[in-house]
Amino acid sequence: MHTRVRAAIALSVLVLTPSAATSQETIPYVPSPMHVVQRMLEVAEIEKGDILYDMGSGDGRIVIEAAKKYGIRGVGSVGIDLNAELVAKARENAANEGVSHLVEFRAQDGLTVDISEATVVTLYMFKWFNNALRPKLQKLKTGSRVVAHDFDIDDWKPTRVEYVTPPRDDPSDYAESRTLYIWKVGESPAAS
Ligand SMILES: C[S@@+](CC[C@H](N)C(=O)[O-])C[C@H]1O[C@@H](n2cnc3c(N)ncnc32)[C@H](O)[C@@H]1O
């Protein structure tokens, strides 16, 4: 994500903090850097039979990377995005990567989608969206993993938090530390 966009997002959340649960600011398309995508998938501990949903899937990178890494083991990946143009782009990217048969992209509002089959959910969305999705996330099968990039969820303590530092040789302005919030549904957070 471009530094200025990240700053704008951080600022908007900061400014909106007191009413974050109700203020529904439009969530822009800002891609997760690929090293963050890789780590999100690793901390999700994806196994055979998992079904991953990326809520707000953008150009499809998380879903496509999951398919490339784990699709052969029967892991299904689904991307949901409000923006139909991005959904078309994600389908095109999946075709270019040869994984169209392993993925599904839908142009839908993520808050109206039935995600009950998901065992892994990834998020790079504003906090108000994560908060609104929380009741559905907490109803997922026990042991399901939720991995959120930079924005956590009110009143749901993560099982653990991890900081992702950029690769040493990354010259871009993506080169800043990110935070991953990881929940295992039905498991208490580790004592700190
Ligand atoms: C910050 S981007 C994250 C893209 C991708 N998940 C990633 O990490 O690279 C957020 C995405 O959410 C989409 N979006 C915004 N509101 C949404 C909603 N209510 N339902 C589904 N997608 C939404 C935007 O179009 C955008 O593509």
The ligand as a Gaussian input file, in Angstrom:
#p B3LYP/6-31G(d) Opt

LIG

0 1
 C       -7.560000      -2.488000       1.181000
 S       -8.221000      -3.387000      -0.221000
 C       -7.634000      -5.038000       0.122000
 C       -7.397000      -5.866000      -1.134000
 C       -6.841000      -7.266000      -0.872000
 N       -7.599000      -7.985000       0.104000
 C       -5.404000      -7.206000      -0.438000
 O       -5.133000      -7.405000       0.769000
 O       -4.550000      -6.954000      -1.296000
 C       -9.957000      -3.431000       0.214000
 C      -10.889000      -3.963000      -0.850000
 O      -12.185000      -4.092000      -0.300000
 C      -13.147000      -3.775000      -1.276000
 N      -14.386000      -3.445000      -0.558000
 C      -14.708000      -2.281000       0.050000
 N      -15.900000      -2.390000       0.667000
 C      -16.339000      -3.659000       0.468000
 C      -17.489000      -4.383000       0.859000
 N      -18.472000      -3.819000       1.594000
 N      -17.613000      -5.659000       0.465000
 C      -16.651000      -6.237000      -0.298000
 N      -15.549000      -5.602000      -0.703000
 C      -15.380000      -4.335000      -0.321000
 C      -12.508000      -2.662000      -2.074000
 O      -13.080000      -2.568000      -3.372000
 C      -11.039000      -3.102000      -2.079000
 O      -10.749000      -3.852000      -3.235000

